[in-house]
Amino acid sequence: MEAMLEDDDGQLMLRYARGDARAFEKLYTRHRAPLYRYLARHTRHAEVANDLFQEVWSKVIASRMRYEPKAKFSTFLYHIAHNCCIDHYRRAKGRPEAPPLDEDWQMAAAAPAGERPDARAEQAQMTARYQVALKALPAEQRDVFLLYEESGLSLEEIGHITGVGMETAKSRLRYAVAKLRGALGETGEVGT
């Protein structure tokens, strides 16, 4: 089913290149939430994540005529996102850091609506510890972890996006998960 979905994504992008705006709408709807979560977790700043989100989709639009479905569309999309993040950090070097995402956004992203207050408070504490632990990871490990968690890409595809071999990507993911588990304690839920 997933291979069919990805083939469909590639076909949608080709249809969009031929002028089918509805094809782009389907791609956007399908990939907007995980892409935004990846960017928001990567940058930890709502304004920066919004800007990068727009930049990524602008680049997808600009490259539609050159697009060739050599790999999954999601690999293509997250490669662009990864490069946009790198470019952002290069441009931002030496600039003051923007304020972190506000607590309302963190709670909304972490807990379903209608939860008991004590459960929401516990979830907020876990989310805060997770964010601190995620920020403490080396950039290479954090990037591989977020790509794996948010994009559904294989380690081979993540290695291609980040410019390393699959085994290096796998090793970085393993170290990231171990460090996050250690920081969150034995009961901490970490993907993978």
PAZAPA-4460 file (N, C-alpha, C; in steps of 0.05 Angstrom, whole numbers, plus 32768, in hexadecimal, padded with zeros to 4 digits):
% residues 192
    n_x    n_y    n_z   ca_x   ca_y   ca_z    c_x    c_y    c_z   seq   type   mol
   8010   7FE8   8000   8000   8000   8000   8011   8019   8000     1      M     A
   8026   801A   8011   8037   8032   8013   8046   8036   7FF8     2      E     A
   8050   8021   7FEB   805E   8024   7FD2   804A   8030   7FBD     3      A     A
   8031   8027   7FBE   801D   8032   7FAC   8018   804F   7FB1     4      M     A
   8018   8057   7FCB   8014   8073   7FD3   802B   8084   7FC8     5      L     A
   8043   807A   7FCC   805B   8089   7FC3   805B   808C   7FA5     6      E     A
   8055   8076   7F96   8053   8077   7F79   803E   808C   7F72     7      D     A
   8028   808C   7F80   8013   809F   7F7B   801D   80BB   7F80     8      D     A
   802E   80BF   7F95   8039   80DA   7F9A   804A   80E3   7F82     9      D     A
   805B   80D1   7F78   806B   80D8   7F60   805A   80DF   7F48    10      G     A
   8045   80D0   7F44   8032   80D5   7F2E   8024   80F0   7F33    11      Q     A
   801D   80F5   7F4B   8010   810F   7F51   8022   8126   7F4B    12      L     A
   803C   8123   7F52   804F   8139   7F4C   8052   813C   7F2E    13      M     A
   8052   8126   7F1F   8054   8128   7F02   803B   8135   7EF6    14      L     A
   8024   812E   7F01   800B   813B   7EF8   800B   8159   7EFE    15      R     A
   8016   8160   7F16   8018   817C   7F1D   802A   818B   7F0A    16      Y     A
   8040   817E   7F02   8052   818B   7EEE   8044   8190   7ED4    17      A     A
   8030   8180   7ECD   8021   8183   7EB4   800A   8197   7EB8    18      R     A
   8007   81A3   7ED0   7FF3   81B7   7ED4   7FDB   81AF   7EE5    19      G     A
   7FDB   8198   7EF1   7FC5   818E   7F01   7FC8   8198   7F1E    20      D     A
   7FBB   81AF   7F24   7FBD   81BB   7F3F   7FB1   81A9   7F55    21      A     A
   7F9D   8199   7F4E   7F92   8187   7F62   7FA6   8171   7F6B    22      R     A
   7FB8   816A   7F59   7FCD   8156   7F60   7FDF   8162   7F76    23      A     A
   7FE5   817C   7F73   7FF6   8189   7F88   7FE6   818A   7FA2    24      F     A
   7FCD   8191   7FA1   7FBD   8192   7FB9   7FBD   8177   7FC8    25      E     A
   7FBB   8161   7FB9   7FBC   8147   7FC6   7FD7   8142   7FD3    26      K     A
   7FED   8149   7FC5   8008   8146   7FD1   800B   8156   7FEA    27      L     A
   8002   816F   7FE8   8005   8181   7FFF   7FF5   8177   8017    28      Y     A
   7FDC   816E   8012   7FCC   8164   8028   7FD8   814B   8034    29      T     A
   7FE3   813A   8024   7FEF   8121   802E   8008   8125   803E    30      R     A
   8018   8139   8037   8033   813C   8044   8036   8154   8056    31      H     A
   8022   8166   8058   8026   817F   8067   802A   817A   8084    32      R     A
   801A   8169   8091   801D   8166   80AE   8037   815A   80B6    33      A     A
   8040   8143   80AA   805A   8138   80B3   8071   814B   80AC    34      P     A
   806F   8159   8096   8085   816B   808E   8086   8182   80A3    35      L     A
   806F   818D   80AA   8070   81A3   80BE   807A   8199   80D9    36      Y     A
   8072   8181   80E1   807C   8177   80FB   809A   8173   80FA    37      R     A
   80A4   8169   80E3   80C1   8166   80E0   80CF   8181   80E3    38      Y     A
   80C5   8195   80D6   80D2   81B0   80D7   80CF   81BD   80F2    39      L     A
   80B8   81BA   80FF   80B3   81C5   8119   80C5   81B8   812E    40      A     A
   80C7   819E   812D   80D8   8190   8140   80F5   8196   813B    41      R     A
   80FC   819A   8122   8118   819F   811B   8120   81BB   8124    42      H     A
   810F   81CF   8120   8116   81EA   8126   810E   81F3   8142    43      T     A
   80F8   81E7   814C   80EC   81EE   8166   80E2   820A   8167    44      R     A
   80DD   8216   8151   80D2   8231   814F   80BC   8232   813A    45      H     A
   80A4   823A   8144   808D   823A   8132   8091   824C   811A    46      A     A
   809C   8264   811E   809F   8277   8107   80B3   826C   80F3    47      E     A
   80C9   8261   80FD   80DE   8256   80EB   80D2   823E   80DC    48      V     A
   80C4   822C   80EB   80B8   8215   80DE   80A4   821D   80C8    49      A     A
   8094   8232   80CD   8081   823C   80B9   8090   8246   80A1    50      N     A
   80A5   8255   80A5   80B5   8260   808E   80C1   8249   807E    51      D     A
   80CD   8236   808C   80DA   8220   807D   80C5   820F   806F    52      L     A
   80AE   820B   807B   8098   81FC   806F   8090   8209   8054    53      F     A
   808D   8223   8054   8087   8232   803C   809E   822F   8027    54      Q     A
   80B7   8231   8031   80CE   822F   801F   80CF   8213   8012    55      E     A
   80CA   81FE   8021   80CB   81E3   8016   80B6   81E0   8000    56      V     A
   809E   81E8   8006   8089   81E5   7FF2   808E   81F7   7FDA    57      W     A
   809A   820E   7FDE   80A1   8220   7FC7   80B6   8212   7FB5    58      S     A
   80C8   8204   7FC2   80DD   81F6   7FB2   80D1   81DE   7FA4    59      K     A
   80BE   81D1   7FB0   80B0   81BA   7FA3   80A2   81C5   7F8A    60      V     A
   8094   81DB   7F8D   8086   81E7   7F77   8099   81F0   7F61    61      I     A
   80AF   81FD   7F69   80C3   8206   7F55   80D0   81EF   7F46    62      A     A
   80D3   81D8   7F53   80E1   81C2   7F46   80CE   81AE   7F37    63      S     A
   80B5   81B5   7F36   80A1   81A2   7F2A   80A8   819A   7F0E    64      R     A
   80B3   81AC   7EFE   80B8   81A5   7EE2   80D1   8194   7EDF    65      M     A
   80E2   8194   7EF3   80FB   8183   7EF3   80F8   8169   7F02    66      R     A
   80E1   8166   7F10   80DD   814F   7F21   80DD   8135   7F10    67      Y     A
   80EC   8121   7F1A   80EC   8106   7F0E   80E8   80F3   7F25    68      E     A
   80D5   80E1   7F23   80D0   80CE   7F39   80E5   80B8   7F3C    69      P     A
   80FE   80C0   7F41   8114   80AD   7F44   8113   809F   7F60    70      K     A
   8109   80AE   7F73   8105   80A4   7F8F   80E9   80AB   7F97    71      A     A
   80E2   80A3   7FB0   80C7   80AA   7FBA   80C5   80C8   7FBC    72      K     A
   80AD   80D2   7FB8   80A8   80EF   7FBB   80B0   80F8   7FD6    73      F     A
   80AA   80E8   7FEB   80B1   80F1   8006   80CF   80F5   800A    74      S     A
   80DF   80E4   7FFC   80FC   80E8   7FFD   8103   8103   7FF1    75      T     A
   80F7   8109   7FDA   80FC   8122   7FCC   80F4   8139   7FDE    76      F     A
   80DC   8138   7FEB   80D2   814D   7FFC   80E3   8151   8014    77      L     A
   80EB   813C   8022   80FB   813F   803A   8118   8146   8034    78      Y     A
   8121   8140   801C   813C   8149   8014   813C   8168   8012    79      H     A
   8127   8172   8006   8124   818F   8004   8122   819B   8020    80      I     A
   8111   818F   8032   810D   8199   804D   8128   8199   805D    81      A     A
   8136   8183   805A   8150   8181   8068   8163   8197   805F    82      H     A
   8164   819B   8045   8176   81B0   803A   816D   81CC   8043    83      N     A
   8153   81D1   8044   8148   81EA   804D   8150   81EF   806A    84      C     A
   814F   81DA   807B   8157   81DD   8097   8175   81E4   8099    85      C     A
   8185   81D6   808A   81A2   81DB   808A   81A7   81F8   8081    86      I     A
   819A   8201   806C   819E   821C   8062   8195   8230   8078    87      D     A
   817F   822A   8085   8175   823C   809A   818A   823F   80B0    88      H     A
   8195   8229   80B9   81A9   822A   80CF   81C2   8238   80C6    89      Y     A
   81C9   8236   80AD   81E1   8245   80A3   81DB   8263   80A3    90      R     A
   81C3   826A   809A   81BC   8287   8099   81B9   8292   80B5    91      R     A
   81AF   8282   80C7   81A9   828C   80E2   81C1   828C   80F5    92      A     A
   81D7   8281   80ED   81EF   8280   80FE   81F6   829D   8108    93      K     A
   81F8   829F   8122   81FF   82B9   812D   81E7   82CB   8132    94      G     A
   81D0   82C3   8129   81B8   82D3   812E   81AB   82CA   8148    95      R     A
   819D   82DC   8156   818F   82D3   816E   817A   82BE   8168    96      P     A
   8177   82AC   817B   8164   8296   8178   8147   82A1   817D    97      E     A
   8135   8298   816C   8119   829F   816F   810D   8291   8188    98      A     A
   80F7   829C   8193   80EC   828E   81AA   80E2   8272   81A3    99      P     A
   80E4   8260   81B6   80DB   8244   81B1   80BD   8243   81AD   100      P     A
   80B4   822D   81A2   8097   8229   819F   8089   822C   81B9   101      L     A
   8071   8239   81B9   8063   823E   81D2   8057   8224   81DD   102      D     A
   8050   8225   81F7   8046   820D   8204   802C   8203   81F9   103      E     A
   801B   8216   81F0   8001   820D   81E5   8006   81FC   81CC   104      D     A
   8019   8203   81BB   801F   81F3   81A4   802A   81D8   81AC   105      W     A
   803C   81D8   81C0   8047   81BF   81C9   8032   81AC   81D4   106      Q     A
   8020   81B7   81E4   800B   81A6   81F0   7FF8   819C   81DB   107      M     A
   7FF1   81AD   81C8   7FDE   81A5   81B2   7FEB   818F   81A1   108      A     A
   8005   8191   819D   8012   817D   818C   8016   8163   819C   109      A     A
   8017   8164   81B6   801E   814D   81C6   8006   813D   81D0   110      A     A
   7FF0   814B   81D6   7FDA   813E   81E3   7FC0   8141   81D4   111      A     A
   7FB0   812B   81D2   7F96   812D   81C5   7F83   813F   81D5   112      P     A
   7F70   814B   81C7   7F5D   815C   81D5   7F4B   814C   81E8   113      A     A
   7F43   8158   81FD   7F31   814B   8210   7F3E   8139   8224   114      G     A
   7F58   8139   8226   7F66   8129   823A   7F62   8135   8256   115      E     A
   7F64   8125   826A   7F63   812F   8286   7F7A   8142   828B   116      R     A
   7F76   8156   829C   7F8B   816A   82A2   7FA5   815D   82AC   117      P     A
   7FA3   8149   82BE   7FBB   813D   82C9   7FCA   812E   82B3   118      D     A
   7FBC   8121   82A1   7FC9   8113   828B   7FD6   8127   8278   119      A     A
   7FC9   813E   8273   7FD4   8153   8262   7FED   815E   826E   120      R     A
   7FED   8163   8289   8004   816E   8297   801C   815A   8295   121      A     A
   8016   8140   8299   802B   812C   8297   8036   812B   827A   122      E     A
   8024   812C   8267   802D   812C   824B   803D   8145   8245   123      Q     A
   8036   815C   824F   8045   8174   824B   8061   8172   8256   124      A     A
   8064   8165   826E   807E   8161   827A   808F   814F   8269   125      Q     A
   8082   8139   825F   8091   8126   824E   809A   8134   8234   126      M     A
   8088   8144   8229   808E   8153   8210   80A5   8166   8215   127      T     A
   80A5   8174   822B   80BB   8186   8231   80D6   8177   8234   128      A     A
   80D5   8160   8242   80EE   8150   8245   80F7   8146   822A   129      R     A
   80E4   813E   8219   80EB   8134   81FE   80F8   814A   81EE   130      Y     A
   80EC   8162   81EF   80F7   8178   81DF   8113   8180   81E8   131      Q     A
   8118   8180   8202   8133   8185   820D   8146   816F   8203   132      V     A
   813E   8156   8205   814F   8140   81FD   8154   8141   81DF   133      A     A
   8140   8148   81CF   8143   814A   81B2   8156   8160   81AB   134      L     A
   8154   8177   81B8   8166   818D   81B3   8183   8186   81BA   135      K     A
   8186   8175   81CF   81A1   816E   81D8   81AF   815A   81C5   136      A     A
   81A0   814D   81B3   81AD   813A   81A1   81BF   8149   818D   137      L     A
   81D5   813C   8185   81E5   8148   8170   81D4   814B   8157   138      P     A
   81D9   8160   8147   81C8   8167   8130   81C4   8150   811D   139      A     A
   81D9   8140   8118   81D7   812A   8105   81C3   8114   810F   140      E     A
   81C4   810F   8129   81B2   80FB   8135   8196   8105   8136   141      Q     A
   8192   811F   813D   8178   812A   813E   816B   812A   8123   142      R     A
   817A   8131   810E   816F   8132   80F3   8166   8117   80EA   143      D     A
   8176   8102   80EE   816F   80E7   80E6   8156   80DE   80F5   144      V     A
   8156   80E3   810F   813F   80DB   8120   8125   80E9   8116   145      F     A
   8126   8103   8111   810E   8111   8109   8105   8108   80ED   146      L     A
   8118   8104   80DB   8110   80FA   80C0   8103   80DF   80C3   147      L     A
   810E   80CD   80D4   8103   80B2   80D7   80E7   80B4   80E3   148      Y     A
   80E4   80C4   80F8   80CA   80C5   8106   80B4   80D3   80F6   149      E     A
   80BB   80E8   80E8   80A7   80F9   80DB   80A1   80F1   80BE   150      E     A
   80B5   80E6   80B0   80B1   80E2   8093   80AA   80C6   808B   151      S     A
   80B0   80B3   809B   80AB   8097   8094   80BE   808D   807F   152      G     A
   80D4   809B   807B   80E9   8093   8068   80F9   807C   8073   153      L     A
   8105   806D   8061   8117   8057   8069   8132   8063   8071   154      S     A
   8142   8053   807F   815C   805C   8087   816E   8062   806E   155      L     A
   816A   8052   805A   8179   8056   8041   8172   8072   8035   156      E     A
   8158   8078   8035   814F   8092   802A   8159   80A9   803C   157      E     A
   8158   80A5   8056   8162   80BA   8068   8180   80BE   8064   158      I     A
   818F   80A8   8060   81AB   80AB   805B   81B0   80BB   8041   159      G     A
   81A0   80B6   802D   81A3   80C5   8014   819D   80E3   8019   160      H     A
   8188   80E9   8028   8181   8105   802D   8197   8113   803C   161      I     A
   81A2   8105   8051   81B6   8112   8062   81D2   810F   8058   162      T     A
   81D6   8100   8042   81F0   80FE   8036   8203   80EA   8044   163      G     A
   81F7   80D6   8051   8207   80C1   805E   81FD   80A6   8055   164      V     A
   820C   8091   805C   8204   8076   8055   81ED   806D   8067   165      G     A
   81E0   8058   805F   81CA   804D   806F   81D3   8044   808A   166      M     A
   81EA   8038   808C   81F3   802E   80A7   81F9   8046   80B9   167      E     A
   8203   805C   80AE   8208   8073   80BF   81EE   807F   80C8   168      T     A
   81DA   8080   80B6   81C0   808A   80BE   81B4   8078   80D4   169      A     A
   81B7   805E   80D1   81AC   804B   80E4   81BA   804F   80FF   170      K     A
   81D4   8053   80FF   81E3   8057   8117   81DB   8071   8125   171      S     A
   81D7   8086   8116   81CF   80A0   8121   81B3   809D   812E   172      R     A
   81A1   808E   8120   8186   808A   812B   8188   807A   8145   173      L     A
   8198   8066   8145   819A   8055   815D   81A5   8065   8175   174      R     A
   81B9   8076   8170   81C4   8087   8185   81AF   809B   818F   175      Y     A
   81A1   80A7   817C   818D   80BB   8183   8177   80AE   8195   176      A     A
   816D   8097   818D   8158   808A   819C   8162   8083   81B8   177      V     A
   817B   8079   81B9   8186   8071   81D3   8189   808A   81E6   178      A     A
   8192   80A0   81DA   8195   80B8   81EB   817A   80C3   81F3   179      K     A
   8166   80C2   81E1   814B   80CC   81E9   813F   80BA   81FE   180      L     A
   8142   80A0   81FB   8137   808E   820F   8144   8093   822A   181      R     A
   815F   8096   822A   816D   809C   8242   8164   80B6   8250   182      G     A
   815F   80CA   823F   8156   80E4   824A   8139   80E3   8254   183      A     A
   8129   80D2   8248   810D   80D1   8250   8108   80BC   8265   184      L     A
   811B   80AC   826B   8118   8097   827F   810D   807E   8272   185      G     A
   810C   8069   8281   8103   804F   8277   80E7   804F   826B   186      E     A
   80D5   8060   8277   80B9   8060   826E   80B5   8073   8257   187      T     A
   80C9   8083   8250   80C5   8096   823A   80C0   8088   8220   188      G     A
   80AC   8092   8212   80A5   8087   81F7   80B5   8096   81E3   189      E     A
   80C5   8088   81D4   80D4   8093   81BE   80CD   8082   81A6   190      V     A
   80C8   808E   818F   80C1   807F   8177   80D6   806A   8171   191      G     A
   80D3   805D   815B   80E5   8048   8151   80E0   802F   8161   192      T     A
***
